[in-house]
Amino acid sequence: MNDRRRSSCERAALASVCFTLALCVAPGAASRAASVGQNAPVQVAASQAAVQQLQNGLTIVTRRAGAAPVAALEIWVRCPANDYDGSRPGIARLAALALLEEKSQTSLSLRDATRIAGGHIAISVYAESTEIAILAPSYAASALLDKLSATIAKGYVDQAAFDTGRTRLAAGQVAAGDVADQELRDVLFSQLFASGPLRDSTYGTPKALRDMTLGDVTKFIGRAYVPADEVVVAVGDVDEQDVTRHLSAFPGTNSVAQTMPASPVASYGAAPFAIHKEQNSTAGVGMAWIGPPIMDERAATAMDFLSDYLTDPSGGTLTKTIAAIDSDADFNGQFITLRNPGVFFLTASGTKFDIATLPQAIRTALQASIGHQLSKGEFERARAAYITHLLRDMQSVQGLADNYGWYYAQGALAYSPSATTVALGGDYFAQVSSLTPDFVYSVARKYLLGTPAVVILPRSTK
């Protein structure tokens, strides 16, 4: 699932499934405080896209791309999935699901309006950000942008929407529990972090879901869904002035960006943590290493490169190692670009390998792959492949939009791979060009050759 490039970071661990599956990960520095008044846009520099910040703090990214008459409309919100005090795991997912169902103030929910217009809507919830994404015919883009903006700006959820959202989240919790890679990833992060948003599953727990009330969700939306912590991204057959006009029609607020709780790294041991399930036919292993923060852009880019070299589905060196052990195994890996720290993780699940020996086999293969400096020829081949994979994953309007949203949430919008020129200019590709075999080796030695956090999922005897 090396879906890292969907935001060059973290959509990994699982695909986002409409109203159900999606995972975790994170925002960056807070936006400036909002001010009340007319939302006159303030221009902010960006490559290949028009980037503006309204006076109320809302950021807008607009980019005309592709020949098809479609538009990707996304709103990303910086917010902790387990609430600002960490007491309600899953509340960000519940809030997003409920907002999509809200129809008391109009006759149509955002979900229904998108469906009627011939579009598709999905949410993805990460530990420190929430995404609501619409892919729709361009002729319906303005109306759906109005509907999306109005739903988010009002931030209102009634009991019926709350109840429907809770039902959907309960179903999502059951579905996520049946996916070995999702379970391994969630437990890995609970071992890797002592507290904070990165520690808890974005699905929460059945108990947390039972305990949450409409009042809890209403309070959370009021704190999280504020312009200073939001970006609207419109990519495809869209017009910058039209997008700005529609978003500027909504009044500003005097809300300010909230402080994101920290996620301190735990002192995990070398011994694997075992997940015991009464019935489980698939064995699994998860491993994770702490990486550089996004502010160290060159090192973070080197980790992206290493992640691609090691775990790309079509030819990563670790991918081949797992395939040789179990050709039917499900193997996923990626470096998740986060504000502090980043995380490189991988999960493998299957029926043929021995989980008692697999972690060491992976570490041995890792040492063989990057325990030395790559030759100039191998390095250039790997970098060319990496650039090809990046460009391939940005061919769709949603792929472009996802990258902008993810890196906004990390506080590094200009570092987004989408913020590039036809000649591969821009910050991200400049960092890719700056990589050298010795620098990549130094990053690998610092972050990937130490002791990882390890989680195992044994097959049950039943």
C-alpha positions as CSV (number, residue, x, y, z in Angstrom):
1,M,0.0,0.0,0.0
2,N,2.8,2.4,-0.5
3,D,0.2,5.1,-0.9
4,R,2.6,7.6,0.7
5,R,2.7,9.7,-2.4
6,R,-1.0,10.4,-2.2
7,S,0.3,12.9,0.2
8,S,3.9,11.9,0.0
9,C,3.3,10.7,3.4
10,E,0.5,9.0,4.8
11,R,-2.5,7.8,3.3
12,A,-0.8,4.6,3.8
13,A,-1.9,2.0,6.0
14,L,-5.1,1.6,4.3
15,A,-7.2,3.0,1.6
16,S,-9.7,5.7,2.6
17,V,-13.1,4.1,2.0
18,C,-16.2,6.3,1.8
19,F,-17.6,6.8,5.3
20,T,-15.7,3.9,6.7
21,L,-12.0,3.2,6.4
22,A,-9.1,5.6,6.6
23,L,-6.4,6.3,9.1
24,C,-4.1,8.5,11.0
25,V,-1.5,11.2,10.8
26,A,-0.9,14.9,11.2
27,P,-0.8,18.6,10.8
28,G,1.8,21.2,11.4
29,A,2.1,24.8,12.6
30,A,-1.0,26.7,13.4
31,S,-2.3,29.3,11.0
32,R,-2.4,32.9,12.0
33,A,-5.4,34.1,14.0
34,A,-8.5,35.0,12.1
35,S,-9.9,38.5,11.9
36,V,-13.5,39.6,11.4
37,G,-14.5,41.5,8.3
38,Q,-14.6,41.2,4.6
39,N,-12.7,38.2,3.3
40,A,-10.4,40.1,0.9
41,P,-7.8,37.5,-0.3
42,V,-4.2,38.0,0.6
43,Q,-1.8,36.6,-2.1
44,V,0.6,33.9,-1.0
45,A,3.4,32.6,-3.3
46,A,2.9,29.1,-4.7
47,S,4.1,27.2,-7.8
48,Q,1.6,26.1,-10.4
49,A,-1.3,27.0,-8.2
50,A,-3.1,30.1,-7.0
51,V,-2.8,30.2,-3.2
52,Q,-4.6,32.8,-1.1
53,Q,-5.4,33.4,2.5
54,L,-8.6,35.2,3.3
55,Q,-8.7,37.7,6.1
56,N,-10.6,35.2,8.3
57,G,-7.6,32.8,8.1
58,L,-9.0,30.4,5.5
59,T,-6.4,29.2,3.0
60,I,-7.5,28.5,-0.6
61,V,-5.5,26.5,-3.2
62,T,-6.8,26.6,-6.8
63,R,-5.2,24.8,-9.8
64,R,-6.5,24.3,-13.3
65,A,-5.2,20.8,-14.3
66,G,-6.2,18.0,-16.7
67,A,-8.3,18.0,-19.8
68,A,-11.4,16.1,-18.4
69,P,-14.4,18.2,-17.2
70,V,-14.0,17.1,-13.5
71,A,-13.0,18.9,-10.3
72,A,-11.5,17.7,-7.0
73,L,-12.9,19.8,-4.1
74,E,-11.3,19.1,-0.8
75,I,-11.3,20.7,2.7
76,W,-8.6,19.7,5.1
77,V,-8.9,20.6,8.8
78,R,-6.0,20.5,11.3
79,C,-7.4,18.8,14.3
80,P,-6.5,15.9,16.7
81,A,-8.6,12.8,16.0
82,N,-8.8,12.0,19.7
83,D,-9.9,15.5,20.8
84,Y,-7.8,18.3,22.2
85,D,-7.3,16.6,25.6
86,G,-6.9,13.1,24.1
87,S,-10.0,11.9,26.0
88,R,-12.2,10.9,23.0
89,P,-10.5,8.7,20.5
90,G,-12.4,8.7,17.2
91,I,-14.3,12.0,17.7
92,A,-12.8,13.6,14.6
93,R,-14.1,10.7,12.4
94,L,-17.5,10.8,14.1
95,A,-17.7,14.6,13.6
96,A,-16.9,14.3,9.9
97,L,-19.3,11.4,9.3
98,A,-22.1,13.4,11.1
99,L,-21.4,16.6,9.1
100,L,-21.9,14.6,5.9
101,E,-25.3,13.5,7.1
102,E,-26.6,16.9,8.4
103,K,-29.7,18.0,6.6
104,S,-31.9,19.7,9.3
105,Q,-31.1,23.2,8.0
106,T,-31.6,22.2,4.4
107,S,-33.5,19.4,2.7
108,L,-30.3,17.8,1.4
109,S,-27.2,16.5,3.2
110,L,-23.8,17.1,1.7
111,R,-23.5,13.4,0.9
112,D,-26.9,13.3,-0.9
113,A,-26.1,16.5,-2.8
114,T,-22.9,15.1,-4.1
115,R,-24.5,11.9,-5.1
116,I,-27.3,13.6,-7.0
117,A,-24.8,15.8,-8.8
118,G,-23.1,12.6,-10.1
119,G,-20.0,13.0,-7.8
120,H,-18.3,10.9,-5.2
121,I,-17.5,12.0,-1.6
122,A,-15.2,10.4,1.0
123,I,-13.6,11.3,4.2
124,S,-10.1,10.4,5.4
125,V,-9.2,10.9,9.0
126,Y,-5.6,11.1,10.2
127,A,-4.3,11.5,13.7
128,E,-3.9,15.3,13.3
129,S,-6.1,16.2,10.3
130,T,-9.4,15.4,8.6
131,E,-10.1,15.5,4.9
132,I,-13.5,15.7,3.2
133,A,-13.0,15.2,-0.5
134,I,-15.5,15.5,-3.4
135,L,-14.8,14.4,-7.0
136,A,-17.5,15.8,-9.3
137,P,-18.3,16.9,-12.8
138,S,-17.0,20.4,-13.3
139,Y,-20.5,21.8,-14.1
140,A,-21.6,20.9,-10.6
141,A,-18.4,22.2,-8.9
142,S,-19.6,25.7,-7.9
143,A,-22.8,24.4,-6.4
144,L,-21.0,21.6,-4.5
145,L,-18.4,24.0,-3.3
146,D,-21.1,26.2,-1.9
147,K,-22.7,23.2,-0.2
148,L,-19.4,22.0,1.2
149,S,-18.5,25.5,2.5
150,A,-21.9,26.1,4.0
151,T,-21.9,22.7,5.8
152,I,-18.4,23.3,7.3
153,A,-19.0,27.0,8.1
154,K,-22.2,26.3,10.0
155,G,-20.6,23.4,11.8
156,Y,-24.1,22.3,12.9
157,V,-25.0,18.7,13.6
158,D,-28.4,17.6,14.9
159,Q,-29.3,14.4,16.7
160,A,-30.3,12.5,13.5
161,A,-27.0,13.2,11.8
162,F,-25.1,12.3,15.0
163,D,-26.9,9.0,15.3
164,T,-26.3,8.1,11.6
165,G,-22.6,9.1,12.0
166,R,-22.3,6.9,15.1
167,T,-23.8,4.0,13.3
168,R,-21.4,4.4,10.4
169,L,-18.4,4.7,12.7
170,A,-19.5,1.5,14.6
171,A,-19.5,-0.3,11.2
172,G,-16.1,1.2,10.4
173,Q,-14.6,0.0,13.7
174,V,-15.8,-3.6,12.9
175,A,-14.4,-3.4,9.3
176,A,-11.0,-2.0,10.5
177,G,-10.7,-4.8,13.1
178,D,-10.8,-7.3,10.2
179,V,-7.9,-5.8,8.3
180,A,-4.6,-7.1,9.7
181,D,-2.5,-4.2,8.3
182,Q,-4.8,-1.7,9.9
183,E,-4.7,-3.4,13.2
184,L,-0.9,-3.8,13.1
185,R,-0.5,-0.1,12.2
186,D,-2.7,1.1,15.0
187,V,-1.0,-1.0,17.6
188,L,2.4,0.0,16.3
189,F,1.7,3.7,16.8
190,S,0.3,3.0,20.3
191,Q,3.7,1.5,21.1
192,L,5.7,4.2,19.3
193,F,4.1,7.2,21.1
194,A,3.5,7.7,24.8
195,S,0.4,10.0,24.4
196,G,-1.1,12.5,22.0
197,P,-3.1,12.1,18.8
198,L,-0.5,9.8,17.1
199,R,-1.0,7.2,19.8
200,D,-4.7,6.4,19.3
201,S,-6.5,4.8,16.4
202,T,-8.6,7.3,14.5
203,Y,-11.5,4.9,14.7
204,G,-11.5,5.1,18.5
205,T,-12.9,2.2,20.5
206,P,-16.4,0.9,21.0
207,K,-16.5,2.2,24.6
208,A,-15.4,5.7,23.5
209,L,-18.0,5.7,20.8
210,R,-20.8,4.7,23.3
211,D,-19.7,7.4,25.7
212,M,-19.6,10.3,23.2
213,T,-22.6,12.6,23.0
214,L,-24.0,15.1,20.6
215,G,-22.7,17.8,22.9
216,D,-19.1,16.4,22.7
217,V,-19.2,16.5,18.9
218,T,-20.8,19.9,18.7
219,K,-18.0,21.3,21.0
220,F,-15.3,19.6,19.0
221,I,-16.6,21.0,15.7
222,G,-16.7,24.4,17.2
223,R,-13.1,24.2,18.2
224,A,-11.7,22.4,15.2
225,Y,-13.6,23.6,12.2
226,V,-12.4,27.2,12.1
227,P,-11.0,29.0,9.0
228,A,-7.6,29.5,10.6
229,D,-7.1,25.7,10.7
230,E,-8.6,24.9,7.3
231,V,-7.6,24.8,3.6
232,V,-9.9,24.4,0.7
233,V,-8.3,22.8,-2.4
234,A,-9.9,22.9,-5.8
235,V,-8.0,21.2,-8.7
236,G,-9.2,20.3,-12.2
237,D,-11.6,22.1,-14.5
238,V,-11.9,25.0,-12.1
239,D,-11.6,28.8,-12.2
240,E,-9.6,30.6,-9.5
241,Q,-11.8,33.7,-9.5
242,D,-14.9,31.7,-9.3
243,V,-13.6,29.6,-6.4
244,T,-12.5,32.7,-4.5
245,R,-15.9,34.4,-5.1
246,H,-17.8,31.5,-3.7
247,L,-15.6,31.1,-0.6
248,S,-15.4,34.8,0.1
249,A,-19.2,35.0,0.4
250,F,-19.1,33.4,3.8
251,P,-18.5,35.6,6.8
252,G,-15.4,35.5,8.8
253,T,-15.1,34.5,12.4
254,N,-13.1,35.6,15.4
255,S,-12.0,32.0,16.1
256,V,-8.3,31.3,16.3
257,A,-6.2,28.2,15.4
258,Q,-6.0,25.7,18.2
259,T,-2.7,24.3,19.5
260,M,-2.1,20.7,18.3
261,P,-1.3,18.4,21.3
262,A,2.2,16.9,21.1
263,S,2.8,13.2,20.6
264,P,6.0,12.3,22.5
265,V,7.9,9.2,21.5
266,A,7.6,6.3,24.0
267,S,10.6,4.3,25.3
268,Y,9.6,1.1,23.5
269,G,11.7,-2.0,24.1
270,A,13.4,-4.4,21.7
271,A,10.9,-7.2,22.5
272,P,7.9,-7.5,20.1
273,F,4.5,-6.6,21.4
274,A,2.0,-9.4,20.6
275,I,-1.7,-8.9,19.6
276,H,-3.7,-11.8,20.8
277,K,-7.0,-12.5,19.1
278,E,-9.3,-15.4,19.8
279,Q,-9.8,-16.1,16.1
280,N,-7.2,-15.0,13.6
281,S,-6.2,-17.0,10.5
282,T,-3.6,-14.4,9.2
283,A,-0.3,-13.8,10.9
284,G,1.3,-10.4,10.7
285,V,4.3,-8.3,11.7
286,G,4.6,-4.5,12.0
287,M,7.8,-2.5,12.4
288,A,8.4,1.2,12.8
289,W,11.3,3.6,13.1
290,I,11.3,7.3,14.1
291,G,12.3,9.6,11.3
292,P,13.2,13.3,10.7
293,P,10.6,16.1,11.1
294,I,9.2,17.8,8.1
295,M,11.1,21.0,8.9
296,D,14.3,19.1,8.0
297,E,13.2,19.0,4.4
298,R,16.3,17.4,2.8
299,A,16.3,14.5,5.4
300,A,12.6,14.0,5.0
301,T,13.0,13.9,1.2
302,A,15.8,11.3,1.6
303,M,13.5,9.2,3.8
304,D,10.8,9.5,1.1
305,F,13.4,8.3,-1.4
306,L,14.4,5.4,0.8
307,S,10.8,4.4,1.4
308,D,10.3,4.1,-2.3
309,Y,13.5,2.2,-2.8
310,L,12.6,-0.3,-0.1
311,T,8.8,-0.7,-0.3
312,D,7.6,0.3,-3.7
313,P,5.0,-2.4,-4.7
314,S,6.6,-2.9,-8.1
315,G,10.2,-3.5,-7.1
316,G,11.2,-2.3,-3.6
317,T,14.0,-4.3,-2.1
318,L,12.0,-5.2,1.0
319,T,8.9,-6.0,-1.2
320,K,11.0,-8.6,-2.9
321,T,12.2,-10.0,0.4
322,I,8.6,-10.5,1.6
323,A,7.5,-11.9,-1.8
324,A,10.2,-14.5,-1.6
325,I,9.0,-15.7,1.8
326,D,5.3,-15.6,0.9
327,S,4.2,-14.5,-2.6
328,D,0.7,-14.0,-1.4
329,A,1.6,-11.8,1.6
330,D,0.1,-8.3,1.9
331,F,3.1,-6.0,2.4
332,N,2.9,-2.2,2.9
333,G,5.4,0.4,3.9
334,Q,6.1,4.1,3.8
335,F,7.7,7.1,5.3
336,I,5.0,9.3,6.8
337,T,6.0,13.0,6.6
338,L,5.0,14.6,9.9
339,R,5.8,17.8,11.7
340,N,7.7,16.0,14.4
341,P,8.7,13.3,14.2
342,G,8.2,11.5,10.9
343,V,7.7,7.8,10.9
344,F,8.9,5.0,8.6
345,F,6.8,1.9,9.1
346,L,5.9,-1.4,7.4
347,T,3.4,-4.1,7.9
348,A,3.3,-7.7,6.4
349,S,0.5,-10.2,6.8
350,G,0.1,-13.6,5.3
351,T,-0.3,-17.3,6.0
352,K,3.1,-18.8,5.2
353,F,5.8,-16.9,7.1
354,D,7.0,-17.4,10.6
355,I,6.4,-14.3,12.6
356,A,9.0,-15.3,15.2
357,T,11.8,-15.0,12.5
358,L,10.3,-12.4,10.1
359,P,11.4,-9.2,12.0
360,Q,15.0,-10.3,12.0
361,A,14.7,-11.3,8.3
362,I,13.5,-7.8,7.5
363,R,16.2,-6.2,9.5
364,T,18.8,-8.3,7.7
365,A,17.4,-7.4,4.3
366,L,17.3,-3.7,5.4
367,Q,21.0,-3.9,6.4
368,A,21.9,-5.5,3.0
369,S,19.9,-2.9,1.1
370,I,21.0,0.4,2.8
371,G,23.7,-0.6,5.3
372,H,26.2,0.7,2.8
373,Q,26.3,3.6,0.4
374,L,24.5,3.0,-2.9
375,S,26.7,3.1,-6.0
376,K,26.3,6.1,-8.2
377,G,24.6,4.0,-10.9
378,E,22.2,2.3,-8.5
379,F,21.4,5.6,-6.8
380,E,20.6,7.4,-10.1
381,R,18.5,4.5,-11.2
382,A,16.6,4.5,-7.9
383,R,16.1,8.3,-8.1
384,A,14.8,8.2,-11.6
385,A,12.3,5.5,-10.5
386,Y,11.3,7.6,-7.5
387,I,10.6,10.6,-9.7
388,T,8.6,8.4,-12.1
389,H,6.5,7.1,-9.2
390,L,5.9,10.6,-7.8
391,L,4.7,11.9,-11.2
392,R,2.6,8.8,-11.8
393,D,0.8,9.3,-8.5
394,M,0.1,13.0,-9.3
395,Q,-1.6,12.3,-12.7
396,S,-5.1,12.6,-11.3
397,V,-6.7,15.9,-10.0
398,Q,-7.4,14.1,-6.7
399,G,-3.7,13.1,-6.4
400,L,-2.6,16.7,-6.9
401,A,-5.3,18.0,-4.5
402,D,-4.4,15.4,-1.8
403,N,-0.7,16.5,-1.8
404,Y,-1.6,20.1,-1.3
405,G,-4.0,19.3,1.5
406,W,-1.6,17.0,3.3
407,Y,1.3,19.4,3.3
408,Y,-0.9,22.3,4.4
409,A,-1.8,20.1,7.4
410,Q,1.9,19.7,8.1
411,G,2.5,23.4,7.9
412,A,4.6,23.1,4.8
413,L,2.4,23.8,1.8
414,A,5.3,25.0,-0.4
415,Y,7.1,21.7,0.2
416,S,4.2,19.7,-1.4
417,P,5.3,17.6,-4.5
418,S,2.2,19.1,-6.2
419,A,3.8,22.6,-6.0
420,T,6.0,22.0,-8.9
421,T,6.5,23.3,-12.5
422,V,6.5,21.5,-15.7
423,A,10.3,21.5,-15.5
424,L,10.1,19.9,-12.0
425,G,10.9,23.1,-10.2
426,G,9.7,23.9,-6.8
427,D,10.8,23.1,-3.3
428,Y,10.2,19.3,-3.2
429,F,11.9,18.4,-6.5
430,A,14.7,20.7,-5.7
431,Q,15.3,18.6,-2.5
432,V,15.1,15.4,-4.6
433,S,17.7,16.9,-7.0
434,S,20.0,17.7,-4.0
435,L,20.2,14.1,-2.8
436,T,23.5,12.3,-3.0
437,P,24.4,8.7,-2.2
438,D,26.4,9.7,0.8
439,F,23.7,11.9,2.2
440,V,21.0,9.3,1.7
441,Y,23.3,6.7,3.4
442,S,23.8,9.1,6.4
443,V,20.1,9.5,6.8
444,A,19.5,5.7,6.5
445,R,22.2,5.1,9.1
446,K,20.7,7.7,11.5
447,Y,17.1,6.6,11.3
448,L,16.6,3.1,9.9
449,L,19.5,1.0,11.2
450,G,18.5,1.3,14.8
451,T,16.1,-0.8,16.9
452,P,12.5,-0.5,15.7
453,A,9.2,-0.9,17.5
454,V,7.9,-4.3,16.6
455,V,4.3,-5.7,16.8
456,I,3.4,-9.3,16.0
457,L,-0.1,-10.8,15.3
458,P,0.0,-14.6,15.8
459,R,-2.4,-16.9,14.1
460,S,-4.8,-18.3,16.6
461,T,-5.1,-22.1,17.1
462,K,-8.9,-21.9,16.7
